[in-house]
Amino acid sequence: MIDVHAHFAEEGYLFPDEWNKIRSAGVSRVILAGDSVEHTKMHRDFCKEYDGAFFTAGVHPSVTDGFSRGTVAEIKELCGDQKCVAVGEIGLDYHYEDTDKTKQREAFEAQLALASEEDLPVQIHSRDACADTLAILKNCERYLKSGILLHCYSYGRENMDAFLNFGAYFSFGGVACFKNAKKIWESVEACPLDRILSETDSPYLSPFRGEKNSPANIPVIVGRLAQLKGTDRETLERQIEQNAERLFPKISQ
């Protein structure tokens, strides 16, 4: 099994105990998502020590203050690491009123261009910004040649086709296990089997309310996704592995 989106940097996990727990749960590969240059470097160093750990390089839209050409240069250098499998997590987050939308859009477009230059897919974070995310993807479609992932997809089945037009993949996590997550359930049901992926967004969004999340919870999440798709867990596990290897070919090298 695979977790395509988790965070370890400065999140208080105890290693190697946590990694042993993850592997014992049957999770063989974890992709650690970069939300800042500093955290990306921490993930890079972690991945040097642990087989099955990979990382993405990028700056989260909520921390784009100070984003510059120098930032792009640092991300570019990190992209050259053999265990860097994507640029991300990048995108737009309009949840807070004081959001600098212009800065977020500039950083998003710059990192999409970098991904194209490095022949890497992108992991996209998009919250309360569906229309602008789609507009930027359309404007930057020439940069999407290596694929895109909408992580923690939350825009409903009604917007899924618009993202599929750009060749998107969609990852779902612990929210799919919540009792009141009808919109997410409908999105999982509508997601094509060859476009679905599993994630935890650890340490956030645990399938168990109030608990710290871990990639060790992937079996619980995949079990719920399989239930929603009307298939058995083992079949969906194999499909998700195939999808992940197609989108992130470096995890198979």
C-alpha positions in Angstrom: 0.0 0.0 0.0 1.1 3.6 -0.5 0.5 7.0 1.1 1.0 9.6 -1.6 0.8 12.6 0.7 2.0 12.9 4.3 4.0 15.3 6.5 6.8 14.3 8.9 8.9 17.5 9.3 8.6 19.0 12.7 5.4 17.0 13.4 6.6 15.2 16.5 6.8 11.6 15.2 9.3 9.3 16.9 11.5 7.4 14.5 12.3 4.7 13.8 9.3 3.5 15.9 6.8 5.3 13.7 8.3 3.9 10.5 8.3 0.4 11.9 4.6 0.9 12.7 3.9 2.1 9.2 5.7 -0.8 7.5 4.0 -3.3 9.9 0.7 -2.0 8.7 1.5 -3.0 5.2 2.4 0.5 3.9 5.5 0.0 1.8 5.9 3.5 0.3 5.2 7.0 1.6 5.5 10.3 -0.3 6.3 13.2 2.0 4.8 16.5 0.8 6.9 19.7 0.9 5.1 22.7 2.2 8.2 24.9 2.5 11.8 24.8 1.4 12.9 24.1 5.0 10.5 21.2 5.4 11.4 19.8 2.0 15.0 19.7 3.0 14.0 17.8 6.2 12.0 15.3 4.2 15.0 14.9 1.8 17.3 14.0 4.6 14.7 11.6 6.1 14.3 9.8 2.8 18.1 9.2 2.6 17.7 7.0 5.7 14.5 5.1 5.0 13.7 2.8 2.1 10.3 3.4 0.7 10.3 7.1 1.6 10.1 9.7 -1.1 9.4 13.4 -1.1 8.0 16.3 -3.1 9.6 19.8 -3.3 7.6 22.9 -3.1 6.0 25.8 -1.2 2.4 25.6 0.1 0.2 28.5 -1.0 -0.3 29.6 2.6 3.4 30.3 3.1 4.2 32.1 -0.1 5.2 35.4 1.6 8.7 36.0 0.5 8.5 33.6 -2.4 11.0 34.7 -5.1 13.3 33.6 -7.9 15.7 32.4 -5.2 13.0 30.2 -3.8 12.4 28.6 -7.2 16.2 28.0 -7.5 16.2 26.2 -4.1 13.2 24.1 -5.1 14.9 23.3 -8.4 18.0 22.0 -6.7 15.9 19.8 -4.4 14.1 18.4 -7.5 17.4 16.9 -8.7 17.4 14.5 -5.8 16.7 10.9 -6.9 14.0 10.6 -4.3 12.2 13.8 -5.2 9.1 12.5 -7.2 7.1 15.7 -7.7 6.8 19.4 -7.2 4.4 20.1 -4.4 2.3 20.8 -2.5 1.6 23.9 -4.5 -1.7 25.7 -5.4 -4.2 28.1 -3.9 -5.8 28.4 -0.5 -8.4 31.2 -0.1 -9.7 30.0 3.2 -8.4 33.0 5.3 -9.6 36.6 4.7 -6.0 38.0 4.7 -4.9 35.8 1.9 -2.6 37.4 -0.7 -4.2 35.9 -3.7 -1.9 37.5 -6.2 1.2 36.2 -4.5 -0.3 32.7 -4.3 -1.2 32.7 -8.0 2.3 33.9 -8.9 4.0 31.2 -6.8 1.6 28.5 -8.2 2.4 29.4 -11.8 6.2 29.6 -11.2 6.2 26.1 -9.6 4.1 24.7 -12.4 6.7 26.0 -14.8 9.5 24.5 -12.8 7.7 21.1 -12.7 7.5 21.1 -16.5 11.2 22.1 -16.7 12.1 19.2 -14.4 9.7 16.7 -16.0 8.0 16.1 -12.7 4.3 15.8 -11.8 2.7 18.2 -9.4 0.8 17.7 -6.1 -1.9 20.5 -5.9 -3.4 21.9 -2.7 -6.6 23.8 -3.5 -9.0 25.1 -0.9 -11.9 27.5 -1.5 -10.3 28.3 -4.8 -11.8 26.0 -7.4 -12.5 28.5 -10.2 -9.1 30.2 -9.9 -7.3 26.8 -9.7 -9.0 25.7 -12.9 -8.2 29.0 -14.6 -4.5 28.7 -13.8 -4.4 25.1 -15.0 -5.9 26.2 -18.3 -3.5 29.1 -18.6 -0.6 26.8 -17.7 -1.7 23.7 -19.5 1.5 23.6 -21.4 3.3 22.9 -18.1 1.1 19.8 -17.2 2.8 17.3 -19.3 4.0 15.1 -16.4 0.6 14.9 -14.6 -1.2 16.5 -11.7 -2.7 15.3 -8.4 -5.5 17.0 -6.6 -4.6 16.0 -3.0 -7.4 15.8 -0.4 -9.9 16.5 -3.3 -12.9 18.4 -1.9 -14.7 20.1 -4.8 -17.3 17.4 -5.4 -18.2 15.2 -8.3 -19.7 18.2 -10.1 -16.2 19.6 -10.7 -14.3 16.4 -11.2 -14.7 16.3 -15.0 -13.1 19.8 -15.3 -10.0 18.5 -13.5 -10.0 15.3 -15.5 -9.8 17.3 -18.6 -6.2 18.2 -17.5 -5.4 14.5 -16.8 -5.8 14.9 -13.1 -5.5 12.2 -10.4 -7.4 12.5 -7.1 -6.3 11.4 -3.7 -8.6 10.8 -0.7 -7.8 10.3 2.9 -9.4 10.0 6.4 -12.3 12.4 5.7 -13.8 9.6 3.5 -14.2 7.7 6.8 -16.3 10.4 8.5 -20.0 9.9 9.1 -21.0 13.2 7.5 -18.7 13.3 4.4 -21.4 12.7 1.8 -19.7 15.1 -0.7 -16.4 13.2 -0.4 -18.2 9.8 -0.7 -19.9 11.0 -3.9 -16.5 12.1 -5.3 -14.9 8.8 -4.5 -17.8 7.0 -6.2 -17.4 9.1 -9.3 -13.6 9.0 -9.5 -12.4 6.7 -12.3 -10.6 3.7 -11.0 -7.4 4.6 -12.9 -7.3 8.0 -11.3 -7.8 7.3 -7.6 -5.0 7.4 -5.0 -4.8 7.0 -1.2 -3.3 9.5 1.3 -3.4 10.5 4.9 -2.2 14.1 4.9 -0.6 13.1 8.2 -0.6 14.3 10.9 -3.9 15.8 9.9 -7.3 14.4 9.1 -7.1 11.1 10.9 -10.0 8.6 10.1 -10.2 8.4 13.9 -11.5 11.8 15.2 -9.2 13.5 17.6 -6.2 11.3 17.0 -2.9 12.2 15.3 -2.9 10.7 11.8 -0.2 8.4 10.5 0.5 6.6 7.2 -0.2 3.4 9.2 -3.9 4.3 8.8 -3.8 3.8 5.0 -5.3 0.3 5.3 -8.4 1.8 7.1 -8.7 4.5 4.4 -8.3 2.1 1.5 -10.8 -0.2 3.0 -13.3 2.6 3.1 -12.5 3.7 -0.4 -13.0 0.1 -1.6 -16.4 0.0 0.1 -17.4 3.2 -1.7 -16.2 1.9 -5.0 -18.0 -1.4 -4.5 -14.9 -3.5 -4.7 -12.6 -5.5 -2.4 -9.7 -3.9 -0.6 -7.0 -6.0 -2.3 -8.2 -5.2 -5.8 -8.3 -1.4 -5.0 -4.8 -1.7 -3.3 -3.4 -3.1 -6.6 -5.1 -0.4 -8.6 -3.8 2.4 -6.4 -0.3 1.0 -6.6 -0.5 1.0 -10.4 -1.9 4.5 -10.5 0.8 5.8 -8.1 3.6 4.2 -10.2 2.1 5.8 -13.4 1.9 9.3 -11.9 5.1 9.1 -9.9 7.4 6.9 -12.0 10.5 7.6 -9.8 9.0 5.5 -6.9 9.6 2.4 -9.0 13.2 3.2 -9.9 
